[in-house]
Amino acid sequence: MAETAILLTTCNGEAYIEELLASLEKQTLQDFICYIHDDGSSDRTAALVRAFAEKRRRFVIVEGPPTGSASANFLFLMRRIQDEQYVMFCDQDDVWKPEKAEITLQEMKRHDDGKTPAVVFTDLTVADAGLREIAPSYMAYEKRNPEAVDLRHLLKRNVAPGCTMLLNRPLLELSLAHEELLKRAMFDWGVMLLASACGTVYYLDRQTLFYRQHASNEVGARKRSGLRYALEELGETVSGKKARYIRENLTLERDFAGLLLDAAGADNPNRPFLEELAHIGEKGKLSRVRFYLRSGLIDRNFRKIWRALFV
């Protein structure tokens, strides 16, 4: 039995899959099993993966019908993990740096007590389709604060790319027990919310993989500075897209709070906040805005406050 499971989801990724598999094989940590499920590829991806796995016992093909999305595919694989104590997620088009699995696991073991749900995540290097560096740090490029992992911040925005995360067994089991949250959010966002609400989150300030940007990315990096970004922001504000986004986010936060309440025990310190947020729609408009401001779920910005009145 291996200590760590790496979950690899694939779909029409023949252009990059062999490079990714080679980077997994070169990991300095060798005590792992890589579970792979293809989501109905119409190209040569499944054949390439099968040919690779047939010659290597640490790479296991998991049979099953297509799930329809990368997020659903990861959840499918999470249900099929055997006795491994730690879990990592792997995208088909990235390239792992050789020490990725080892240093992330070492960081987890510095904190893991075997009982508390916990996750470790890292930074990564943003690269183009040919693996030429676009930005040395994803966190800086996307203007994400990796220290903003308290529940209030995470409800607004996930800061952890799933491809950098490592979960311990208690968090895996908690996630599977509350998989509706992982379906409602992206799976990695749901995992981070559960860890923040019911356990612990740790950040390792290392770039552990090359995050390849290309035309087919399901989720990609976006530079959040410069004139182009400012013009896009202005266009979204003028068109009303920004207002819709804020309203949708506040609605999602309520839904997430209701789902997290099922996971939070009676003595969980986050429970009063979650209960108030889950039932905030029952309060008057001004009471809602006061709560949003007090909890930090919206900024002290007139336009955001005005929009929150209608959610």
C-alpha positions as CSV (number, residue, x, y, z in Angstrom):
1,M,0.0,0.0,0.0
2,A,1.3,3.5,-0.9
3,E,1.1,6.4,1.5
4,T,0.0,9.0,-1.1
5,A,-2.6,8.9,-3.8
6,I,-2.3,11.2,-6.9
7,L,-5.6,11.7,-8.7
8,L,-5.2,12.4,-12.4
9,T,-8.2,13.3,-14.6
10,T,-7.9,13.3,-18.4
11,C,-10.0,14.4,-21.3
12,N,-8.7,15.2,-24.8
13,G,-5.2,16.0,-23.5
14,E,-3.0,14.1,-25.9
15,A,-0.8,17.2,-26.6
16,Y,0.5,17.3,-23.1
17,I,-0.3,14.1,-21.3
18,E,3.0,12.3,-21.9
19,E,5.0,15.2,-20.6
20,L,2.9,15.3,-17.4
21,L,3.2,11.5,-16.9
22,A,7.0,11.7,-17.3
23,S,7.1,14.4,-14.6
24,L,5.1,12.2,-12.2
25,E,7.5,9.3,-12.8
26,K,10.4,11.5,-12.0
27,Q,9.1,12.6,-8.6
28,T,11.7,12.3,-5.8
29,L,8.8,10.8,-3.7
30,Q,8.2,7.4,-5.1
31,D,5.7,6.0,-2.5
32,F,2.6,6.9,-4.3
33,I,-0.2,5.4,-6.5
34,C,-1.6,7.5,-9.3
35,Y,-5.2,6.8,-10.0
36,I,-6.3,7.9,-13.5
37,H,-9.8,8.2,-15.0
38,D,-10.4,9.4,-18.6
39,D,-13.6,11.4,-19.1
40,G,-14.5,10.2,-22.6
41,S,-11.6,11.5,-24.7
42,S,-12.1,11.5,-28.5
43,D,-8.4,11.8,-29.2
44,R,-5.5,9.5,-28.3
45,T,-5.3,10.5,-24.6
46,A,-6.8,7.3,-23.1
47,A,-4.6,5.1,-25.3
48,L,-1.5,7.0,-24.4
49,V,-2.3,6.8,-20.7
50,R,-3.1,3.1,-20.9
51,A,0.1,2.3,-22.7
52,F,2.1,4.2,-20.1
53,A,0.2,2.6,-17.1
54,E,0.5,-1.0,-18.3
55,K,4.3,-0.8,-17.8
56,R,4.2,0.8,-14.4
57,R,2.5,-0.6,-11.4
58,R,2.2,2.8,-9.6
59,F,-0.2,4.1,-12.3
60,V,-3.7,2.6,-12.1
61,I,-6.5,3.1,-14.7
62,V,-9.9,3.5,-13.0
63,E,-12.7,2.4,-15.3
64,G,-16.0,4.2,-15.4
65,P,-18.3,6.3,-17.5
66,P,-17.6,9.9,-18.3
67,T,-18.5,12.4,-15.5
68,G,-18.9,15.5,-17.6
69,S,-16.3,17.8,-16.0
70,A,-12.9,17.9,-14.4
71,S,-14.4,18.7,-11.0
72,A,-16.9,15.8,-11.2
73,N,-14.1,13.6,-12.4
74,F,-11.9,14.4,-9.4
75,L,-14.8,13.6,-7.1
76,F,-15.3,10.3,-8.9
77,L,-11.7,9.4,-8.2
78,M,-11.8,10.6,-4.6
79,R,-14.5,8.0,-3.9
80,R,-12.2,5.2,-5.3
81,I,-9.1,5.8,-3.2
82,Q,-8.0,2.8,-1.2
83,D,-6.1,3.1,2.0
84,E,-3.7,5.9,1.1
85,Q,-3.4,8.5,3.9
86,Y,-2.8,11.6,1.7
87,V,-4.3,12.8,-1.6
88,M,-3.0,15.1,-4.3
89,F,-4.8,16.4,-7.5
90,C,-3.2,16.4,-10.9
91,D,-4.2,18.2,-14.1
92,Q,-3.3,16.6,-17.4
93,D,-1.6,19.6,-19.0
94,D,0.7,20.7,-16.2
95,V,4.3,19.6,-15.5
96,W,5.3,18.8,-11.9
97,K,8.7,19.8,-10.6
98,P,10.6,16.8,-9.3
99,E,10.3,17.7,-5.6
100,K,6.6,18.7,-5.7
101,A,5.1,15.6,-4.0
102,E,7.9,15.2,-1.5
103,I,8.1,18.8,-0.1
104,T,4.3,19.1,0.1
105,L,4.0,15.9,2.0
106,Q,6.9,16.9,4.3
107,E,5.0,20.2,5.1
108,M,1.8,18.2,5.8
109,K,3.6,15.9,8.2
110,R,5.0,18.9,10.1
111,H,1.4,19.6,11.2
112,D,-0.7,16.5,10.7
113,D,-2.1,14.9,13.9
114,G,-4.1,12.2,12.0
115,K,-7.4,13.5,13.4
116,T,-7.8,17.1,12.3
117,P,-8.9,17.7,8.6
118,A,-5.9,19.5,7.0
119,V,-4.8,20.7,3.6
120,V,-1.4,22.1,2.3
121,F,-1.3,24.1,-0.8
122,T,1.6,25.8,-2.7
123,D,2.4,28.4,-5.3
124,L,3.2,27.5,-8.9
125,T,4.9,28.9,-12.0
126,V,2.7,30.2,-14.8
127,A,3.9,29.0,-18.2
128,D,2.7,29.2,-21.8
129,A,1.9,26.2,-24.0
130,G,5.6,25.6,-24.6
131,L,6.4,25.8,-20.9
132,R,8.1,29.1,-21.2
133,E,7.7,31.1,-18.0
134,I,5.0,33.8,-18.0
135,A,5.2,34.6,-14.3
136,P,7.4,33.0,-11.6
137,S,4.6,33.2,-9.0
138,Y,0.9,32.5,-9.7
139,M,0.0,34.2,-6.4
140,A,1.6,37.4,-7.5
141,Y,0.4,37.2,-11.0
142,E,-3.2,36.7,-9.9
143,K,-2.9,39.0,-6.9
144,R,-4.0,36.3,-4.6
145,N,-3.2,36.4,-0.9
146,P,-2.2,32.9,0.2
147,E,-2.6,33.9,3.8
148,A,-6.3,34.7,3.3
149,V,-7.5,31.2,4.2
150,D,-10.0,32.1,7.0
151,L,-13.6,31.2,6.3
152,R,-14.7,34.7,5.6
153,H,-12.1,35.3,2.9
154,L,-12.5,31.8,1.4
155,L,-16.2,32.3,1.0
156,K,-15.5,35.2,-1.3
157,R,-12.7,33.6,-3.3
158,N,-10.6,30.5,-3.3
159,V,-6.9,31.2,-3.2
160,A,-5.6,27.6,-3.6
161,P,-5.3,26.0,-7.1
162,G,-6.4,22.4,-6.7
163,C,-3.4,21.1,-8.6
164,T,-1.1,22.3,-5.7
165,M,-3.2,20.8,-2.9
166,L,-2.5,17.8,-0.6
167,L,-5.2,16.5,1.8
168,N,-4.9,14.3,4.7
169,R,-7.2,11.3,5.3
170,P,-9.6,13.1,7.7
171,L,-10.2,15.9,5.2
172,L,-10.8,13.4,2.4
173,E,-13.4,11.6,4.5
174,L,-15.0,14.9,5.5
175,S,-15.2,16.0,1.9
176,L,-16.8,12.7,0.8
177,A,-19.3,13.0,3.6
178,H,-20.3,16.4,2.4
179,E,-19.8,16.0,-1.4
180,E,-22.8,18.2,-2.2
181,L,-20.6,21.2,-1.3
182,L,-18.0,20.0,-3.7
183,K,-20.7,19.7,-6.4
184,R,-22.1,23.2,-5.7
185,A,-18.6,24.8,-5.7
186,M,-15.6,23.7,-7.7
187,F,-14.2,20.6,-5.9
188,D,-11.0,22.4,-4.8
189,W,-13.0,25.4,-3.4
190,G,-15.3,23.1,-1.5
191,V,-12.3,21.2,0.0
192,M,-10.7,24.5,1.1
193,L,-14.0,25.7,2.7
194,L,-14.3,22.4,4.6
195,A,-10.7,22.6,5.8
196,S,-11.1,26.2,6.9
197,A,-14.4,25.7,8.6
198,C,-13.6,22.4,10.3
199,G,-9.8,21.9,10.3
200,T,-6.6,23.7,9.3
201,V,-5.1,25.1,6.1
202,Y,-1.3,25.5,5.5
203,Y,0.5,27.3,2.8
204,L,4.0,26.3,1.5
205,D,5.6,29.2,-0.3
206,R,7.2,27.2,-3.1
207,Q,6.4,26.9,-6.8
208,T,5.9,23.2,-7.2
209,L,4.7,22.9,-10.8
210,F,4.5,24.6,-14.2
211,Y,0.9,25.7,-14.7
212,R,0.5,25.6,-18.5
213,Q,-1.7,28.1,-20.2
214,H,-3.3,27.2,-23.5
215,A,-6.4,27.6,-25.5
216,S,-8.2,24.6,-23.9
217,N,-7.7,25.5,-20.2
218,E,-10.9,24.8,-18.2
219,V,-9.6,27.2,-15.6
220,G,-6.6,29.4,-16.2
221,A,-4.5,32.2,-14.8
222,R,-5.3,35.8,-15.5
223,K,-3.0,38.7,-14.8
224,R,-4.8,41.2,-12.5
225,S,-3.0,44.4,-13.4
226,G,-2.2,46.7,-16.3
227,L,-4.3,48.7,-18.7
228,R,-6.0,45.7,-20.3
229,Y,-7.2,44.4,-17.0
230,A,-8.4,47.9,-15.9
231,L,-10.4,48.3,-19.2
232,E,-12.0,44.8,-18.7
233,E,-13.0,45.8,-15.2
234,L,-14.5,49.1,-16.4
235,G,-16.4,47.2,-19.2
236,E,-17.8,44.7,-16.7
237,T,-18.9,47.6,-14.4
238,V,-20.6,49.5,-17.2
239,S,-22.4,46.5,-18.6
240,G,-23.7,45.4,-15.2
241,K,-21.7,42.1,-15.3
242,K,-19.8,43.1,-12.1
243,A,-23.1,43.7,-10.2
244,R,-24.4,40.4,-11.3
245,Y,-21.2,38.7,-10.2
246,I,-21.4,40.3,-6.7
247,R,-25.0,39.2,-6.3
248,E,-24.3,35.7,-7.5
249,N,-21.3,35.5,-5.1
250,L,-23.4,36.6,-2.1
251,T,-26.1,34.0,-3.0
252,L,-23.4,31.3,-3.3
253,E,-22.0,32.3,0.1
254,R,-25.4,31.7,1.7
255,D,-25.7,28.3,0.0
256,F,-22.2,27.3,1.1
257,A,-22.9,28.4,4.7
258,G,-26.0,26.1,4.8
259,L,-24.0,23.2,3.5
260,L,-21.0,23.9,5.9
261,L,-23.4,23.9,8.8
262,D,-23.9,20.2,8.3
263,A,-20.2,19.6,8.6
264,A,-19.5,22.0,11.6
265,G,-20.1,20.4,15.0
266,A,-22.1,22.0,17.7
267,D,-19.0,23.4,19.4
268,N,-17.4,24.7,16.1
269,P,-16.4,28.4,16.6
270,N,-17.5,29.1,13.1
271,R,-21.0,27.9,13.7
272,P,-22.6,31.2,14.8
273,F,-21.3,33.0,11.8
274,L,-22.4,30.2,9.4
275,E,-25.9,30.1,11.0
276,E,-26.3,33.9,10.6
277,L,-25.1,33.8,7.0
278,A,-27.2,30.8,6.0
279,H,-30.4,32.6,7.2
280,I,-29.4,36.2,6.2
281,G,-32.1,36.2,3.6
282,E,-34.7,36.3,6.3
283,K,-33.5,39.7,7.6
284,G,-34.3,43.1,6.4
285,K,-32.1,44.9,3.8
286,L,-30.2,47.1,6.2
287,S,-29.6,44.2,8.6
288,R,-28.2,42.2,5.8
289,V,-25.8,45.0,4.8
290,R,-24.7,45.5,8.4
291,F,-23.9,41.8,8.6
292,Y,-22.0,41.8,5.3
293,L,-19.9,44.7,6.4
294,R,-19.3,43.4,9.9
295,S,-18.2,40.0,8.6
296,G,-16.1,41.4,5.7
297,L,-18.1,39.7,3.0
298,I,-18.4,43.0,1.1
299,D,-16.0,46.0,1.0
300,R,-17.0,49.4,2.4
301,N,-17.7,50.5,-1.1
302,F,-21.0,52.3,-1.9
303,R,-21.7,50.4,-5.1
304,K,-21.1,47.0,-3.4
305,I,-23.3,48.0,-0.5
306,W,-26.1,49.2,-2.8
307,R,-25.9,45.9,-4.7
308,A,-26.0,43.9,-1.5
309,L,-29.4,45.5,-0.6
310,F,-31.0,43.5,-3.4
311,V,-29.6,40.1,-2.5
